[in-house]
Amino acid sequence: MNSNQHPNGLIHARSPYLRQHAHNPVQWQEWNDAAWAQAKAENKLVLVSIGYSACHWCHVMERESFEDAATADIMNRFFVNIKVDREERPDVDAVYMDACQLITGRGGWPLNIFCLPDGRPIHGGTYFPNASWQQVLLQLGALWQQEPEKAESYAAALVDGMNKMELVEQSKAGSGFKRQDIAALYQTMAGQFDWKEGGANRSPKFPLPNQYEFLLNLHLITGNREALDFTNLSLLKMANGGIYDQVRGGFSRYSTDPYWFAPHFEKMLYDNAQLISLYSRAFSLTGAYVYEEVVRETLAFCYREMKTPDGAFMAALDADSEGMEGRYYVWTDDELKTALGADYDFAAYAFHFKKEGNWEHGYNILHKRKSPAELTAELNISGDVYFDSLRRVKQKLFQAQEQRERPGLDDKVICSWNGLMISALADAGYYLNNPEWTEAAENLASFILTRCRNGKGLYRIFQQGHPAINAFLEDYAAVIQGLLRLFEVTGNAHYAREAKALADYCTEKFFDPARGIYFFTSSDDSPLVLRKTDLNDDVISSPNAMLAMSLIKIGYLFADPQYLSKGRGMLDAVREQLQKSPGWYTAWAQVALMEAYGQIQLEIMGNDSAAIQQQLKAQLPTNMVLARGSETSDLPILHGKIKHQNAIYICRNQECLEPVTDAGQAMEVLDDVWGTGDAF
């Protein structure tokens, strides 16, 4: 960045990503009505350039093109230039990402889309080298001046294609999922697994927490051991790979190779929140020490490097520092020798680094290739010596890193990502028996419900002491999911009521009665080129999928058939796609799983209800309805239940069996109700 350059319209932006571009010679503006009014008044094309603060290739394109005076001159002459932080405005990003997919067949960031003055896209792509970028700028500038009718025809065709992408094919009545359909979904998914390295059989490799959550639930409900084995394989490979920060804890966004070895080094809150939940649950189910270690180290990373003084969590750490991707996290051999001293040889065994480097340009990425049992045998040391040495090595490397230039920090508090963090803290406290983390989840929920309030609704961003931007569907879905998880963990009905209130508001502002699903944007938001939905599960579950599961749970908790009908009806919107491409709809598969096997409600009553739940927790799928109560409980789901003594009610689709009194009996009944092994 040229700090001497006269600042442009981004100098007062909230977003760190936008402020990074404030001294570019490009006359950037924020996305607002004034910028679009200027484009119409001057009859100029608009460049909408979208990225985020931790994006490596966004930084590259800025250095090559947006800081180049000659390139900026072309941009300023022919275009109104708008910079967008995709984390602030995922609605804008989603609309123009569809356009990019239609134009180029792929997507990514930076996302650069050229639009008519009315916002309709005509051309675009992701990263452009500077020479290519200049050529595109000049060609489009000439096109608009000389043949505007061509640009109009491009826009009409693109918008037509984007609208077709939004079409939802409703399923035929009576076509609900059966147990054999779930088995077929799993077999299709399994054909795309990497059975040697874990994860999907492709690269780059992204952690997909919702996929593993589905596999764990599938295992618990059906007894499918293969699903559990593949989940364990994937979690171990990720934990031992370079995608996991072996020194500081926390996960990078993805691995650039098939082995989880070389990460794209940016660290995002949403990845780490979901993986905390996943590893917590996997630890409870398997007792594997490595999973507990990952949870503790990742939470320590989040607390140390991403927590605000208010108790919320910031968005992301940059991939770059000192002008190089990953510089903060990689090591030369000389740096390792200096930092480690007498522990160098042990560390070389433990983290598989080499004198010549194991990555680019002589650098080493720390990763593990052998288990503690293998290393202690090879080195002829005890387990205590191994773990003491490992802790000492990590501490030495941590202290050496502290002397380096730190990666940039995006200090935005994003409502949806903090909703995922409510679930993460609740799950960590629950599965690892740590009440401090449960309390932190409650404090974070309180922060969201007070500091991010927008009337009955929510704001998306909290930054510099102030909330901003009307929340989107993903914000509501993640917060509602987090509140319901807190209710399940604590038994405090306040969180269930808050979740229901937000769901009511969400239905009022986002629901599309014609299709039975929810729009991404509120009816109060200014319209874009089209009003999108979001149905695909990716690194974060689709907000519609999260909401469908939550509405079903709320319907049971409050004995309200309207919620049940809405939640179940939403599955119809993706039934065809789920059957064809289940790997992109794994959060929806959770809803389908309970449709096929029957939605289970587990209601634990009596003074020992919390202790009984603790005994059962590892074996309970997360897509079931879970409630516990006592004599003072007043949620409708608990009405008519024995409250003065221990009683465990197991109900399927609201038909309850005779209560049992201990955890062992409850598991026998659950196995019988599910018919474990059927269809597998």
C-alpha positions as CSV (number, residue, x, y, z in Angstrom):
1,M,0.0,0.0,0.0
2,N,1.2,3.5,-0.9
3,S,0.5,5.4,2.3
4,N,1.5,8.7,0.6
5,Q,-1.3,8.4,-2.0
6,H,-4.2,10.8,-1.4
7,P,-6.9,8.6,0.2
8,N,-10.0,7.6,-1.8
9,G,-13.6,7.0,-0.6
10,L,-12.6,4.0,1.6
11,I,-10.6,6.0,4.1
12,H,-13.5,6.1,6.6
13,A,-14.8,2.5,6.0
14,R,-15.5,0.2,8.9
15,S,-14.1,-2.8,7.2
16,P,-10.3,-3.5,7.5
17,Y,-10.4,-5.0,4.0
18,L,-11.8,-1.8,2.5
19,R,-9.4,0.4,4.5
20,Q,-6.5,-1.7,3.0
21,H,-7.4,-0.1,-0.3
22,A,-8.0,3.4,0.9
23,H,-4.6,4.7,-0.5
24,N,-4.9,3.0,-3.8
25,P,-4.8,5.5,-6.8
26,V,-8.1,3.8,-7.8
27,Q,-11.0,6.1,-6.8
28,W,-12.7,3.3,-4.9
29,Q,-16.1,3.9,-3.2
30,E,-18.1,1.8,-0.8
31,W,-21.3,0.0,-2.0
32,N,-24.0,2.6,-1.5
33,D,-26.7,4.5,-3.3
34,A,-24.4,7.4,-4.1
35,A,-22.0,5.3,-6.0
36,W,-24.7,3.8,-8.2
37,A,-26.3,7.2,-8.6
38,Q,-23.0,8.5,-9.9
39,A,-22.8,5.7,-12.4
40,K,-26.2,6.5,-13.8
41,A,-25.6,10.2,-13.9
42,E,-22.3,9.8,-15.7
43,N,-23.5,6.8,-17.7
44,K,-20.5,4.7,-16.7
45,L,-20.0,1.0,-16.2
46,V,-19.4,-0.1,-12.7
47,L,-16.7,-2.4,-11.4
48,V,-17.7,-4.3,-8.3
49,S,-14.6,-5.8,-6.8
50,I,-15.2,-8.2,-3.9
51,G,-12.7,-9.7,-1.5
52,Y,-11.9,-10.0,2.2
53,S,-9.0,-9.1,4.4
54,A,-7.4,-12.5,4.7
55,C,-7.5,-13.3,1.0
56,H,-4.0,-13.9,-0.4
57,W,-4.8,-13.3,-4.1
58,C,-6.8,-10.2,-3.2
59,H,-3.5,-8.8,-1.9
60,V,-1.6,-9.9,-5.0
61,M,-4.1,-8.2,-7.3
62,E,-4.0,-5.0,-5.2
63,R,-0.2,-4.9,-5.4
64,E,0.0,-5.6,-9.1
65,S,-3.0,-3.7,-10.4
66,F,-4.8,-1.5,-7.9
67,E,-1.6,0.2,-6.7
68,D,-0.4,0.7,-10.3
69,A,-1.0,4.3,-11.4
70,A,-1.4,3.5,-15.1
71,T,-4.0,0.8,-14.4
72,A,-5.8,3.0,-11.9
73,D,-6.0,5.8,-14.5
74,I,-7.9,3.4,-16.9
75,M,-10.2,2.3,-14.1
76,N,-11.0,5.8,-13.0
77,R,-11.5,7.0,-16.6
78,F,-14.0,4.3,-17.7
79,F,-15.6,3.0,-14.5
80,V,-17.2,3.8,-11.2
81,N,-15.2,1.5,-8.9
82,I,-16.9,-0.1,-5.9
83,K,-15.0,-2.2,-3.3
84,V,-17.0,-4.7,-1.3
85,D,-16.0,-6.8,1.8
86,R,-17.8,-10.1,1.1
87,E,-18.0,-10.8,4.9
88,E,-19.9,-7.5,5.4
89,R,-22.1,-8.1,2.3
90,P,-22.5,-11.8,1.5
91,D,-25.7,-10.9,-0.3
92,V,-23.8,-8.9,-2.9
93,D,-21.1,-11.5,-3.2
94,A,-23.6,-14.3,-3.7
95,V,-25.4,-12.5,-6.5
96,Y,-22.2,-11.7,-8.5
97,M,-20.6,-15.0,-7.7
98,D,-23.5,-16.6,-9.7
99,A,-22.6,-14.3,-12.6
100,C,-19.0,-15.3,-12.4
101,Q,-19.9,-18.9,-12.4
102,L,-21.9,-18.4,-15.6
103,I,-19.2,-16.3,-17.3
104,T,-16.1,-18.4,-16.4
105,G,-17.4,-21.7,-15.0
106,R,-15.7,-21.2,-11.7
107,G,-15.6,-18.7,-8.8
108,G,-13.2,-17.4,-6.1
109,W,-11.8,-14.2,-4.8
110,P,-11.0,-11.5,-5.6
111,L,-14.2,-11.4,-7.5
112,N,-14.3,-8.7,-10.2
113,I,-17.6,-8.1,-11.9
114,F,-18.4,-5.4,-14.5
115,C,-22.0,-4.1,-14.4
116,L,-24.3,-1.7,-16.2
117,P,-25.2,1.4,-14.2
118,D,-28.4,-0.5,-13.1
119,G,-26.3,-3.2,-11.5
120,R,-26.8,-6.0,-14.0
121,P,-23.5,-7.8,-14.7
122,I,-22.0,-8.1,-18.2
123,H,-18.5,-9.6,-17.6
124,G,-16.1,-10.6,-14.9
125,G,-13.7,-13.1,-13.3
126,T,-11.5,-13.6,-10.3
127,Y,-7.8,-12.8,-10.3
128,F,-6.3,-11.1,-13.4
129,P,-2.6,-10.4,-14.0
130,N,-2.1,-6.7,-14.5
131,A,-1.5,-6.9,-18.3
132,S,-4.7,-8.9,-18.8
133,W,-6.6,-6.7,-16.5
134,Q,-5.7,-3.6,-18.4
135,Q,-6.8,-5.3,-21.6
136,V,-10.2,-6.2,-20.2
137,L,-10.6,-2.6,-18.9
138,L,-9.9,-1.1,-22.2
139,Q,-12.1,-3.5,-24.2
140,L,-15.1,-3.1,-21.9
141,G,-14.6,0.7,-21.9
142,A,-14.7,0.7,-25.7
143,L,-17.6,-1.6,-25.8
144,W,-19.8,0.6,-23.6
145,Q,-18.9,3.7,-25.6
146,Q,-19.2,2.2,-29.1
147,E,-21.7,-0.7,-28.8
148,P,-23.8,-0.3,-25.7
149,E,-26.5,-2.5,-27.1
150,K,-24.1,-5.5,-27.0
151,A,-23.5,-4.8,-23.3
152,E,-27.3,-4.7,-22.8
153,S,-27.7,-8.0,-24.5
154,Y,-24.9,-9.6,-22.3
155,A,-26.6,-8.3,-19.2
156,A,-30.0,-9.6,-20.2
157,A,-28.6,-13.1,-20.9
158,L,-26.7,-13.2,-17.7
159,V,-29.6,-12.1,-15.5
160,D,-31.8,-14.7,-17.2
161,G,-29.2,-17.4,-16.4
162,M,-28.9,-16.2,-12.8
163,N,-32.7,-16.4,-12.4
164,K,-32.7,-19.9,-13.8
165,M,-30.1,-20.9,-11.2
166,E,-32.6,-19.9,-8.5
167,L,-35.3,-22.2,-9.7
168,V,-36.3,-24.9,-7.2
169,E,-37.9,-28.1,-8.3
170,Q,-40.4,-29.2,-5.7
171,S,-40.6,-32.9,-5.0
172,K,-43.7,-34.9,-5.6
173,A,-46.1,-35.4,-2.7
174,G,-45.4,-38.6,-0.8
175,S,-41.8,-38.9,-1.9
176,G,-40.3,-38.7,1.6
177,F,-36.9,-40.3,2.4
178,K,-36.9,-43.9,3.4
179,R,-34.1,-45.9,5.1
180,Q,-32.9,-47.3,1.8
181,D,-32.6,-43.8,0.5
182,I,-30.3,-42.8,3.3
183,A,-28.1,-45.9,2.5
184,A,-28.0,-44.7,-1.2
185,L,-27.0,-41.2,-0.1
186,Y,-24.2,-42.6,1.9
187,Q,-22.9,-44.8,-0.9
188,T,-22.8,-41.9,-3.3
189,M,-20.9,-39.8,-0.8
190,A,-18.5,-42.7,0.0
191,G,-17.6,-43.0,-3.6
192,Q,-16.2,-39.4,-3.4
193,F,-14.1,-40.0,-0.2
194,D,-10.4,-40.3,-0.1
195,W,-10.0,-43.5,1.9
196,K,-6.3,-43.0,2.3
197,E,-5.9,-39.4,3.3
198,G,-9.4,-38.6,4.5
199,G,-11.7,-35.8,3.2
200,A,-12.9,-35.5,-0.4
201,N,-11.0,-37.3,-3.1
202,R,-9.7,-34.0,-4.7
203,S,-7.5,-31.0,-4.0
204,P,-7.6,-28.4,-2.7
205,K,-9.1,-30.0,0.4
206,F,-11.5,-28.1,2.6
207,P,-12.6,-29.2,6.1
208,L,-16.3,-29.8,5.7
209,P,-17.6,-30.1,9.3
210,N,-21.3,-30.6,8.3
211,Q,-20.3,-33.7,6.4
212,Y,-18.6,-35.3,9.4
213,E,-21.5,-34.4,11.6
214,F,-23.7,-36.2,9.3
215,L,-21.4,-39.3,9.3
216,L,-21.3,-39.3,13.1
217,N,-25.1,-39.1,13.3
218,L,-25.4,-41.8,10.6
219,H,-23.2,-44.1,12.7
220,L,-25.1,-43.5,15.9
221,I,-28.5,-44.1,14.3
222,T,-27.7,-46.9,11.9
223,G,-24.7,-48.5,13.4
224,N,-22.7,-47.9,10.2
225,R,-19.1,-48.4,11.4
226,E,-17.5,-47.4,8.1
227,A,-18.9,-43.9,8.5
228,L,-17.2,-43.6,11.9
229,D,-14.0,-45.0,10.6
230,F,-13.8,-42.5,7.7
231,T,-14.6,-39.7,10.1
232,N,-11.8,-40.7,12.4
233,L,-9.4,-41.1,9.5
234,S,-10.2,-37.5,8.2
235,L,-10.0,-35.9,11.7
236,L,-6.7,-37.5,12.5
237,K,-5.2,-36.6,9.1
238,M,-6.3,-33.0,9.5
239,A,-5.0,-32.8,13.1
240,N,-1.6,-34.1,12.0
241,G,-1.4,-32.1,8.8
242,G,0.0,-28.6,8.1
243,I,-3.6,-27.3,7.8
244,Y,-3.6,-27.5,11.6
245,D,-1.2,-25.1,13.4
246,Q,1.0,-27.5,15.3
247,V,2.4,-24.6,17.4
248,R,-0.4,-22.2,18.1
249,G,-3.5,-24.3,17.5
250,G,-6.3,-23.5,15.1
251,F,-7.0,-24.5,11.5
252,S,-6.2,-22.8,8.2
253,R,-9.0,-22.4,5.6
254,Y,-7.9,-25.3,3.4
255,S,-5.1,-27.5,2.1
256,T,-3.7,-26.8,-1.4
257,D,-2.8,-30.5,-1.8
258,P,-4.5,-33.9,-1.2
259,Y,-2.6,-34.6,2.0
260,W,-3.7,-31.8,4.3
261,F,0.0,-30.7,4.2
262,A,0.4,-27.2,2.6
263,P,-2.4,-24.9,3.8
264,H,-3.7,-21.6,2.5
265,F,-2.6,-20.0,5.7
266,E,-5.5,-17.7,6.5
267,K,-7.4,-18.6,9.6
268,M,-11.2,-18.0,9.7
269,L,-13.4,-18.0,12.8
270,Y,-16.1,-20.0,11.0
271,D,-13.8,-22.9,10.3
272,N,-12.4,-23.0,13.8
273,A,-15.8,-22.7,15.5
274,Q,-17.3,-25.6,13.6
275,L,-14.2,-27.8,14.0
276,I,-14.2,-27.2,17.8
277,S,-17.7,-28.6,17.9
278,L,-16.8,-31.5,15.7
279,Y,-13.6,-32.5,17.6
280,S,-15.3,-32.1,20.9
281,R,-18.0,-34.5,19.9
282,A,-15.5,-36.9,18.4
283,F,-13.6,-36.9,21.6
284,S,-16.7,-37.7,23.6
285,L,-17.5,-40.6,21.3
286,T,-14.0,-42.1,20.9
287,G,-12.0,-40.9,23.9
288,A,-9.1,-40.1,21.6
289,Y,-6.6,-37.8,23.4
290,V,-5.6,-36.1,20.1
291,Y,-9.1,-34.8,19.7
292,E,-9.2,-33.3,23.2
293,E,-5.8,-31.7,22.5
294,V,-7.1,-30.1,19.2
295,V,-10.1,-28.7,21.0
296,R,-8.1,-27.2,23.9
297,E,-5.4,-25.8,21.6
298,T,-7.9,-24.3,19.1
299,L,-9.9,-22.7,21.8
300,A,-6.7,-21.3,23.3
301,F,-5.9,-19.9,19.8
302,C,-9.3,-18.3,19.5
303,Y,-9.2,-16.8,23.0
304,R,-5.6,-15.5,22.6
305,E,-5.8,-14.1,19.0
306,M,-9.4,-13.6,18.1
307,K,-11.4,-12.6,21.2
308,T,-12.6,-9.1,21.8
309,P,-12.7,-7.5,25.3
310,D,-16.5,-7.9,25.1
311,G,-16.2,-11.7,24.9
312,A,-17.1,-11.9,21.2
313,F,-14.8,-13.2,18.5
314,M,-13.2,-11.4,15.5
315,A,-13.4,-12.7,11.9
316,A,-10.0,-13.7,10.5
317,L,-6.2,-13.7,10.5
318,D,-4.5,-12.9,7.2
319,A,-2.5,-15.5,5.3
320,D,0.3,-13.0,4.6
321,S,2.9,-11.3,6.6
322,E,6.2,-9.7,5.6
323,G,5.0,-9.8,2.1
324,M,4.8,-13.6,1.9
325,E,2.0,-16.1,2.3
326,G,2.5,-18.2,5.4
327,R,5.6,-16.4,6.6
328,Y,4.5,-16.3,10.2
329,Y,4.0,-20.0,10.3
330,V,6.9,-21.5,8.3
331,W,10.5,-22.1,9.3
332,T,13.9,-22.3,7.7
333,D,16.3,-24.8,9.1
334,D,18.5,-22.1,10.7
335,E,15.4,-20.6,12.4
336,L,14.5,-24.0,13.9
337,K,18.1,-24.6,15.1
338,T,18.2,-21.2,16.8
339,A,14.8,-21.5,18.4
340,L,15.1,-25.1,19.5
341,G,18.6,-25.6,20.6
342,A,19.0,-29.1,22.1
343,D,15.5,-30.0,21.2
344,Y,16.1,-29.7,17.5
345,D,16.6,-33.4,16.8
346,F,13.5,-34.5,18.7
347,A,11.4,-31.8,16.9
348,A,12.7,-33.0,13.5
349,Y,11.3,-36.4,14.3
350,A,8.0,-35.0,15.7
351,F,7.3,-32.4,13.1
352,H,9.0,-33.9,10.0
353,F,11.0,-30.9,8.9
354,K,14.1,-31.1,6.8
355,K,17.4,-29.2,6.5
356,E,16.6,-28.3,2.9
357,G,13.0,-27.5,3.7
358,N,9.9,-29.6,3.0
359,W,8.0,-26.8,1.3
360,E,8.7,-24.0,-1.1
361,H,11.9,-21.9,-1.1
362,G,13.6,-23.9,1.6
363,Y,10.9,-23.4,4.2
364,N,9.4,-26.0,6.5
365,I,5.7,-26.6,7.3
366,L,5.4,-28.4,10.6
367,H,3.2,-31.5,10.5
368,K,3.1,-35.0,12.0
369,R,3.5,-38.3,10.1
370,K,3.8,-40.7,13.0
371,S,1.8,-41.3,16.1
372,P,3.2,-40.8,19.7
373,A,3.4,-44.6,20.0
374,E,5.5,-44.9,16.9
375,L,7.8,-42.1,17.9
376,T,8.3,-43.2,21.5
377,A,9.3,-46.7,20.1
378,E,11.7,-45.3,17.5
379,L,13.3,-42.9,19.9
380,N,13.2,-45.4,22.9
381,I,11.6,-42.9,25.2
382,S,8.7,-43.0,27.6
383,G,5.3,-41.4,26.9
384,D,6.0,-38.8,29.6
385,V,9.3,-37.8,28.1
386,Y,7.7,-37.6,24.7
387,F,4.9,-35.3,25.8
388,D,7.2,-33.2,28.0
389,S,9.5,-32.7,25.0
390,L,6.6,-31.9,22.7
391,R,5.3,-29.2,25.1
392,R,8.8,-27.7,25.4
393,V,9.3,-27.6,21.6
394,K,5.9,-25.9,21.1
395,Q,6.7,-23.3,23.7
396,K,10.1,-22.5,22.2
397,L,8.6,-22.1,18.7
398,F,5.7,-20.1,20.0
399,Q,8.1,-17.6,21.7
400,A,10.2,-17.4,18.5
401,Q,7.0,-16.6,16.5
402,E,6.1,-13.9,18.9
403,Q,9.1,-11.9,17.7
404,R,7.9,-12.0,14.1
405,E,5.6,-9.5,12.2
406,R,2.1,-10.7,12.9
407,P,-0.4,-11.4,10.1
408,G,-3.2,-8.8,9.7
409,L,-6.3,-9.2,11.9
410,D,-9.8,-8.5,10.7
411,D,-11.5,-7.2,13.8
412,K,-15.1,-7.4,12.6
413,V,-17.4,-9.4,14.9
414,I,-19.7,-11.2,12.4
415,C,-23.0,-12.3,13.9
416,S,-23.3,-15.6,12.0
417,W,-19.8,-16.7,12.8
418,N,-20.3,-15.9,16.4
419,G,-23.5,-17.9,16.3
420,L,-21.3,-20.9,15.3
421,M,-19.0,-20.0,18.1
422,I,-21.9,-20.2,20.6
423,S,-22.3,-23.8,19.5
424,A,-18.6,-24.4,19.6
425,L,-18.2,-23.2,23.2
426,A,-21.4,-25.0,24.3
427,D,-20.2,-28.3,22.7
428,A,-16.6,-28.0,24.1
429,G,-18.0,-27.3,27.6
430,Y,-20.5,-30.2,27.3
431,Y,-18.3,-32.9,25.7
432,L,-15.1,-32.0,27.7
433,N,-16.9,-31.3,31.0
434,N,-15.6,-27.7,31.3
435,P,-18.2,-25.3,32.8
436,E,-16.1,-22.3,32.0
437,W,-16.6,-22.8,28.3
438,T,-20.3,-23.3,28.8
439,E,-20.4,-20.0,30.7
440,A,-18.5,-18.4,27.8
441,A,-21.1,-19.7,25.4
442,E,-23.8,-18.1,27.5
443,N,-21.9,-14.8,27.7
444,L,-21.5,-14.8,23.9
445,A,-25.2,-15.5,23.4
446,S,-26.0,-12.5,25.7
447,F,-23.6,-10.3,23.7
448,I,-25.3,-11.2,20.4
449,L,-28.8,-10.8,21.9
450,T,-28.1,-7.4,23.3
451,R,-25.2,-5.6,21.5
452,C,-26.3,-6.9,18.0
453,R,-30.0,-6.3,18.4
454,N,-31.8,-4.5,15.7
455,G,-35.3,-4.1,17.1
456,K,-36.7,-7.7,17.1
457,G,-34.0,-8.7,14.7
458,L,-30.2,-8.7,14.5
459,Y,-27.4,-6.7,13.0
460,R,-24.7,-8.6,11.1
461,I,-21.6,-6.7,12.1
462,F,-20.3,-5.3,15.4
463,Q,-17.2,-3.3,15.2
464,Q,-15.5,-0.4,17.0
465,G,-18.3,-0.4,19.6
466,H,-21.2,-0.2,17.2
467,P,-23.5,-2.6,15.3
468,A,-24.0,-2.2,11.5
469,I,-25.8,-3.8,8.5
470,N,-29.1,-5.6,8.7
471,A,-28.5,-9.3,9.4
472,F,-28.9,-11.9,6.7
473,L,-30.5,-15.3,6.8
474,E,-27.2,-17.0,7.7
475,D,-26.9,-14.8,10.8
476,Y,-30.3,-15.8,12.1
477,A,-29.8,-19.4,11.2
478,A,-26.4,-19.7,13.0
479,V,-27.6,-17.8,16.1
480,I,-30.8,-19.8,16.4
481,Q,-28.8,-23.0,16.0
482,G,-26.4,-21.8,18.7
483,L,-29.2,-20.9,21.1
484,L,-30.9,-24.2,20.7
485,R,-27.6,-25.9,21.4
486,L,-27.2,-23.9,24.5
487,F,-30.7,-25.0,25.6
488,E,-29.8,-28.6,25.0
489,V,-26.6,-28.3,27.0
490,T,-27.8,-26.2,29.9
491,G,-31.5,-27.1,30.1
492,N,-32.3,-23.3,30.4
493,A,-35.5,-22.7,28.5
494,H,-34.7,-19.0,28.0
495,Y,-32.4,-20.0,25.1
496,A,-35.2,-22.0,23.4
497,R,-37.6,-19.1,23.7
498,E,-35.0,-16.6,22.3
499,A,-34.5,-19.0,19.4
500,K,-38.2,-19.2,18.8
501,A,-38.5,-15.4,18.8
502,L,-35.8,-15.0,16.2
503,A,-37.3,-17.8,14.1
504,D,-40.7,-16.0,14.2
505,Y,-39.0,-12.8,13.0
506,C,-37.1,-14.7,10.4
507,T,-40.3,-16.1,9.0
508,E,-41.9,-12.7,8.9
509,K,-39.0,-11.1,7.0
510,F,-37.4,-13.9,4.9
511,F,-39.9,-16.6,4.1
512,D,-40.9,-17.2,0.5
513,P,-44.4,-18.9,0.7
514,A,-44.4,-19.7,-3.0
515,R,-41.4,-22.0,-2.6
516,G,-41.5,-22.9,1.1
517,I,-37.9,-21.7,1.7
518,Y,-36.2,-18.6,3.0
519,F,-34.6,-15.8,1.0
520,F,-31.0,-14.8,2.0
521,T,-32.0,-11.2,2.4
522,S,-34.8,-9.6,4.5
523,S,-37.8,-7.9,2.9
524,D,-36.5,-4.7,4.5
525,D,-33.2,-4.8,2.5
526,S,-32.6,-2.7,-0.6
527,P,-33.2,-5.0,-3.6
528,L,-30.3,-6.3,-5.7
529,V,-30.4,-7.6,-9.2
530,L,-32.2,-10.6,-7.9
531,R,-33.2,-11.9,-4.4
532,K,-31.3,-15.0,-3.8
533,T,-31.8,-18.1,-1.7
534,D,-28.9,-20.2,-0.4
535,L,-29.4,-24.0,-0.4
536,N,-26.0,-25.6,-1.0
537,D,-24.0,-26.8,2.0
538,D,-20.3,-25.8,1.7
539,V,-17.7,-25.1,4.4
540,I,-20.7,-23.6,6.3
541,S,-24.0,-25.3,6.2
542,S,-26.7,-23.7,4.1
543,P,-28.7,-21.3,6.2
544,N,-31.9,-22.9,4.9
545,A,-30.6,-26.3,6.1
546,M,-29.7,-25.0,9.5
547,L,-33.0,-23.3,9.8
548,A,-35.0,-26.3,8.7
549,M,-33.5,-28.4,11.5
550,S,-34.0,-25.7,14.0
551,L,-37.7,-25.1,13.0
552,I,-38.3,-28.8,13.5
553,K,-36.7,-28.8,16.9
554,I,-38.7,-25.6,17.8
555,G,-41.9,-27.3,16.6
556,Y,-41.4,-30.2,19.0
557,L,-40.2,-28.1,21.9
558,F,-43.2,-25.7,21.7
559,A,-45.7,-28.3,20.4
560,D,-46.4,-26.2,17.3
561,P,-47.2,-28.1,14.1
562,Q,-46.7,-25.0,12.0
563,Y,-42.9,-25.1,12.7
564,L,-42.8,-28.8,12.0
565,S,-44.6,-28.3,8.7
566,K,-42.3,-25.5,7.6
567,G,-39.1,-27.4,8.6
568,R,-40.2,-30.6,6.9
569,G,-41.5,-28.7,3.8
570,M,-38.1,-27.1,3.3
571,L,-36.6,-30.5,2.7
572,D,-38.8,-30.7,-0.4
573,A,-36.9,-27.8,-2.0
574,V,-33.7,-29.8,-2.1
575,R,-34.9,-33.4,-2.2
576,E,-33.9,-33.9,-5.9
577,Q,-30.5,-32.2,-5.5
578,L,-29.8,-34.1,-2.3
579,Q,-30.3,-37.4,-4.0
580,K,-28.2,-36.5,-7.0
581,S,-25.3,-34.7,-5.2
582,P,-25.4,-35.5,-1.5
583,G,-21.9,-34.3,-0.9
584,W,-23.1,-30.7,-1.4
585,Y,-26.2,-31.2,0.8
586,T,-24.8,-32.9,3.9
587,A,-26.6,-30.6,6.4
588,W,-29.8,-31.3,4.6
589,A,-29.0,-35.0,4.9
590,Q,-29.3,-34.6,8.7
591,V,-33.0,-33.6,8.1
592,A,-33.5,-36.4,5.7
593,L,-31.9,-38.9,8.2
594,M,-34.6,-38.1,10.8
595,E,-37.3,-38.1,8.2
596,A,-36.3,-41.7,7.3
597,Y,-35.7,-43.0,10.8
598,G,-38.3,-41.0,12.7
599,Q,-37.7,-37.7,14.5
600,I,-36.7,-38.8,18.0
601,Q,-37.4,-36.6,21.1
602,L,-35.6,-37.5,24.3
603,E,-37.0,-35.9,27.4
604,I,-35.1,-36.4,30.6
605,M,-37.0,-35.5,33.8
606,G,-36.1,-35.3,37.5
607,N,-33.4,-34.0,39.8
608,D,-30.8,-36.2,38.2
609,S,-31.7,-35.2,34.6
610,A,-28.3,-33.4,34.0
611,A,-26.3,-36.4,35.3
612,I,-28.3,-38.8,33.1
613,Q,-27.8,-36.6,30.1
614,Q,-24.0,-36.7,30.8
615,Q,-24.1,-40.5,30.7
616,L,-25.9,-40.5,27.4
617,K,-24.3,-37.5,25.6
618,A,-21.7,-39.3,23.5
619,Q,-24.3,-41.6,22.0
620,L,-26.9,-39.0,21.2
621,P,-27.1,-37.7,17.6
622,T,-27.2,-33.9,17.3
623,N,-30.2,-33.9,14.9
624,M,-32.6,-35.4,17.6
625,V,-34.7,-33.2,19.9
626,L,-33.3,-33.1,23.4
627,A,-34.9,-31.6,26.5
628,R,-34.6,-32.0,30.2
629,G,-36.7,-30.7,33.0
630,S,-37.8,-30.6,36.6
631,E,-40.8,-29.6,38.6
632,T,-40.4,-26.0,37.5
633,S,-40.1,-26.7,33.7
634,D,-42.8,-25.2,31.6
635,L,-41.8,-25.8,28.0
636,P,-44.8,-27.4,26.1
637,I,-42.8,-30.5,25.2
638,L,-42.5,-31.4,28.9
639,H,-46.2,-30.9,29.7
640,G,-47.8,-34.1,31.1
641,K,-44.5,-35.7,31.9
642,I,-43.5,-37.0,35.4
643,K,-41.5,-34.2,37.0
644,H,-41.0,-35.3,40.6
645,Q,-38.7,-38.3,39.9
646,N,-36.2,-39.5,37.3
647,A,-38.0,-40.5,34.1
648,I,-36.6,-40.7,30.5
649,Y,-39.2,-40.4,27.8
650,I,-38.3,-41.5,24.3
651,C,-40.7,-40.4,21.6
652,R,-40.8,-40.9,17.9
653,N,-42.7,-38.3,15.8
654,Q,-44.5,-37.3,19.0
655,E,-45.6,-40.8,20.0
656,C,-44.0,-41.6,23.4
657,L,-43.1,-44.9,24.8
658,E,-43.4,-45.8,28.5
659,P,-40.6,-43.9,30.4
660,V,-37.5,-45.6,31.7
661,T,-35.4,-44.6,34.6
662,D,-31.7,-45.0,33.7
663,A,-29.3,-44.3,30.8
664,G,-28.7,-48.0,30.0
665,Q,-32.4,-48.6,29.5
666,A,-32.7,-45.5,27.4
667,M,-30.0,-46.6,25.0
668,E,-31.6,-50.1,24.6
669,V,-34.9,-48.4,23.7
670,L,-33.2,-46.0,21.3
671,D,-31.5,-48.9,19.5
672,D,-34.8,-50.7,19.2
673,V,-36.6,-47.6,17.9
674,W,-34.0,-46.9,15.3
675,G,-33.6,-50.5,14.3
676,T,-29.9,-50.1,14.2
677,G,-28.4,-51.7,11.1
678,D,-31.6,-51.5,9.0
679,A,-30.9,-50.6,5.4
680,F,-27.1,-51.0,6.0
